[in-house]
Amino acid sequence: MTAVPLPLRFQVGARTLMAIQRQLVRVPLSLDDAMEGRLPVLPPLDRAAHGYAITSLPADRRDAMAYAGGGMIAFVRQHYTRHYVDLSIGFDAYLAGLSGNTRSSIRRKARKLAEVSGGSLDIRRFRTPDEIAAFHDVARRISLRTYQERLLGGGLPDDEAFLRSMATQAAADSVRAWLLYVAGEPAAYLYCPINGGVVRYDHVGHDPAFNDLSPGGVLQMEAMRDLFAEERLRRFDFTEGDGQHKRQFATGGIGCIDLLLLRASLANRVTTMALGGFDRTMALGKHATEQLGLQAVARKIRR
């Protein structure tokens, strides 16, 4: 595997204050890997590489992974729960397992969206190669307006490699995508590849002009309804990172970490010390914000 430049970000919410570039080999664990507690095999490093970026490592495998690094600097970049939905339980059981607040909130938001859209939800589904190409044209325009695109560079890609991958997945019936329209205008999208019966929550976004209508949660519920109806899929994988949306819709989760294994150089030691100090300061700031009841103000600053 080839090392790629990855920024180690000093980040407050969605805002990056600065970043240190390192040439790292990405070693992502699949949901199945994480659930079974498997340690990944580390590929050889070329001379230009600074180390590895291991994502979704089960938290209880940190020491074993550090030992496997053979004296490299082990630095935990973040802790989170990797959430998932068990698609084998049936939609009725899934719905019953959600909190009452989540169910009532989604119903209320769906009614509001339907009212604005002439009496019914306007959800459009995409699966075949032609359909997926049409989906991308519309979803990409939504993505350009999202904060993920503007602040994180994490919108729906439009490079040639992604477009080829998208077409290949659609030809193999290994992708599902959805668009939600509000009063005829595209408002939210969800794009999910499928591998081995596991549906990945890869790309999602909504037009901020529709923030008050909360289209993302309604679209997620309709996507779950469709996926349960297929009766051949195993899990919906919310992938790396935590968040209220994922917690609301998940049926389970695994405690995970993102772990950096870096060559034991002076520059890498200084980098990890700086990142560690910054992360501790942010954690203290978050705790103080919660104690003072200033979460709403903090959210505005982060975005």
Secondary structure by P-SEA (a helix, b strand, c coil): cccccccccccccccccbbbbbbbbbbbbcaaaaaabbbbbbccccccccccccccccccaaaaaaaaacccbbbbcccccbbbbcccccaaaaaaaccaaaaaaaaaaaaaaaaaaccccbbbbbccaaaaaaaaaaaaaaaaaccccccccccccccaaaaaaaaaaaaacccccbbbbcccccccbbbbbbcccbbbccccccccccccccaaaaaaaaaaaaaaaaccccbbbccccccaaaaacccccccccccccccccaaaaaaaaaaaaaaaaaaaaaaaaaaacaaaaaaaaac
